[in-house]
C-alpha cells in the first residue's frame, strides 16, 4: 500500500511538472519550443498501433478500427499539449495586438 502511494504521488508530480513545462515552453517568444512536447507525444503515439499483432485471419475492418482507436487514445497527450499551446499562444497574440493598439493611440 505504501509503495503504491509513493508511485502515485511521483506519477502525479511528474504529470504536473510536464504540464508546467509545456506552459513555460508555450509562453516563449519563439513558437517552436512550445511545439517540442506535442511533436514528441505524437511520435510516441504512433508507436502504439505498431505494437499490435496482426490477427491470424488477416487484416479486417475490425482490426483497422482497433488500430485507429489505439492511435487516437495514444494521442490524447498530444491533444492536451496542443490545447495548452494554442491557449497560451492565443493570449500572447491578443496581448501583442493590444500593445500595437496602445502604441498607435499614443502617436
C-alpha positions, 0 to 999 in steps of 0.5 A, a space after each residue: 500500500 505504501 509503495 503504491 502511494 509513493 508511485 502515485 504521488 511521483 506519477 502525479 508530480 511528474 504529470 504536473 511538472 510536464 504540464 508546467 513545462 509545456 506552459 513555460 515552453 508555450 509562453 516563449 517568444 519563439 513558437 517552436 519550443 512550445 511545439 517540442 512536447 506535442 511533436 514528441 507525444 505524437 511520435 510516441 503515439 504512433 508507436 502504439 498501433 505498431 505494437 499490435 499483432 496482426 490477427 491470424 485471419 488477416 487484416 479486417 475492418 475490425 482490426 483497422 478500427 482497433 488500430 485507429 482507436 489505439 492511435 487516437 487514445 495514444 494521442 490524447 497527450 498530444 491533444 492536451 499539449 496542443 490545447 495548452 499551446 494554442 491557449 497560451 499562444 492565443 493570449 500572447 497574440 491578443 496581448 501583442 495586438 493590444 500593445 500595437 493598439 496602445 502604441 498607435 493611440 499614443 502617436 
